[in-house]
Amino acid sequence: MIKFLDLKAVNDTHREELIAACTRVIDSGWYIGGEELRTFEQAFASYCGTQHCVGVANGLDALVLVIRAWKELGYLAEGDEVLVPSNTYIASILAISENGLIPVLVEPDPATFNICPVNAAAAITQKTKMILPVHLYGRLADMPKIMELAQRHRLLVLEDSAQAHGASLHGKKAGSWGDASGFSFYPGKNLGALGDAGAVTTNDEKLAATIRALGNYGSHQKYKNIYRGVNSRLDEIQAACLSVKLKSLDGQTEHRKLIAELYGKEIINPAISLPAHDGSDGHVWHVYTVLSEHRDALQAHLTERGVQTLIHYPIPPHLQQAYAEFSEQSLPIATQIHDRILSLPIGPALSLDDARAVAAACNSFQPVAL
Ligand SMILES: *Cc1c(COP(=O)(O)O)cnc(C)c1O
């Protein structure tokens, strides 16, 4: 079977170095908040092109803690509205509602799956204080237009870069455009830990310090608590493993680009639409999504031919039970995407031969006449 993502094979390529990194941490006797974390934070900030990186427990916490910190610093308050794409992964929206702010769902550009700046502009009210663009599937949102909109309306910008490690636009990387950015290092992400991990990047020193305190019980100084914080830390073992894997990230991204290019050339089937691509090389292809009106039949066809696929995502946020209050909203673009989208295998360990087999399996799909 051709797996959607063979995580064991991905981590096998770093096996010796990962074992050495874990051994180093075990032998150090220091497991939380030490040298490994500082080293990774510096390396990742420098990789993204920001002054600060704060390690946290996971990607959701990264987003939650940025918003929480802005509340503590007096920039945001409960009831403020936040623009967020209607087709994002649920975590982007949870981070807003968790903080008592109001998610305002904005339809994406159907060609890029990213938040549409025109629709975002139309959704701005007196209460709008922030925009949360998501670099979905590894492609940067239209950040020049979003930053311009944010400046015009004095909105804070929080990038959700959980799917976009190393992605760029005009040479400027994900995580360095907005006022802050949240990253996830969930094992299946382009830069994945061997467990949960996340980080915030920012150029704002005060924000970084506030997040650091919030994630450590609200304390800058041991036993002195200035906020009602939480426990959200990136531990030494995960930091050490991430430092190992960060060195190979660009090489792995190059391999993802080769697979995307191969799919773009070899999948020729009128029943399957490929993702729009303008040839620029900033897309890091976290997932390779195709669209088909016969998505479920296509997925069954590929499964029969030994090709594992996933759906990112089967239910749009506004139709989730958790957000029943949004169920009456009309969001046809998000709904259509969720009904038609399918993610093909892609990753650093997928061979080009297997990718060719995936393309051939796509080409042999024929939707039954209705
Ligand atoms: C994975 C993901 C998150 C959450 O990251 P976790 O580390 O799983 O908490 C947030 N936003 C997006 C877009 C994601 O893909």
The ligand as an SDF file (V2000), in Angstrom:
LIG
                    3D

 15 15  0  0  0  0  0  0  0  0999 V2000
   -2.2560   21.1550   13.1750 C   0  0  0  0  0  0  0  0  0  0  0  0
   -2.8980   22.4850   13.1390 C   0  0  0  0  0  0  0  0  0  0  0  0
   -3.1140   23.2490   14.2940 C   0  0  0  0  0  0  0  0  0  0  0  0
   -2.9490   22.7200   15.6770 C   0  0  0  0  0  0  0  0  0  0  0  0
   -1.7370   22.1490   16.0040 O   0  0  0  0  0  0  0  0  0  0  0  0
   -1.6150   21.0790   17.1790 P   0  0  0  0  0  0  0  0  0  0  0  0
   -0.1480   21.0060   17.4110 O   0  0  0  0  0  0  0  0  0  0  0  0
   -2.2110   19.8120   16.7010 O   0  0  0  0  0  0  0  0  0  0  0  0
   -2.3430   21.6340   18.3580 O   0  0  0  0  0  0  0  0  0  0  0  0
   -3.6030   24.5300   14.1450 C   0  0  0  0  0  0  0  0  0  0  0  0
   -3.9000   25.0300   12.9440 N   0  0  0  0  0  0  0  0  0  0  0  0
   -3.7390   24.3210   11.8170 C   0  0  0  0  0  0  0  0  0  0  0  0
   -4.0840   24.9510   10.5030 C   0  0  0  0  0  0  0  0  0  0  0  0
   -3.2480   23.0270   11.8690 C   0  0  0  0  0  0  0  0  0  0  0  0
   -3.1060   22.3230   10.7380 O   0  0  0  0  0  0  0  0  0  0  0  0
  1  2  1  0
  2  3  1  0
  2 14  2  0
  3  4  1  0
  3 10  2  0
  4  5  1  0
  5  6  1  0
  6  7  2  0
  6  8  1  0
  6  9  1  0
 10 11  1  0
 11 12  2  0
 12 13  1  0
 12 14  1  0
 14 15  1  0
M  END
$$$$
